[in-house]
Amino acid sequence: MSHPPDPIQQIPSSGGSFINVALVALRRKGIARSSIEILIAKRLADAEILPGAWEMPGGKVEEGEAPNIAAARELLEETGVDCTDPSCAWIDVGVVEPPAPIGRPAPRFHIYSVELPMGSVPRALAASSIAWVELEKLHKIDWPATNDAVVKALRTALQKIK
């Protein structure tokens, strides 16, 4: 998908036992130009949910908001990176529905990936820190359990674009 995203695409269902979450795997070429690196962020220590956990930029899809629009909004809010320019080529990785954490609704992750625009420098605007991790090493990060399926889907989708 290319940006600006189509605002009439995939309006999330309301209600139910899912929380729609848009995630963005911001990517860049690694030091060994044949590798891909993904930006991850460490949640604030005082976060209400999963304090100190590593995650990818993203967040809840607002009522009536398309997941791809939420992904672009969350990326800008959390990293300062604006990928709404039509030259930004977005990849729709897919939707993953991992089991629900005990006592909470299950997340429905709408996963997207976009290459870091030239000249952009991500900042930790909503996290304690950020880091670049090689795609092949994402599985070594101590993710929340619900993110295992996200990492697997990303690795499968992005290994094709190397």
Helices and strands as residue ranges (DSSP letters): E 18-29, E 36-42, E 54-55, E 58-60, H 67-79, E 90-96, E 106-115, E 129-134, G 135-140, G 145-147, H 148-158
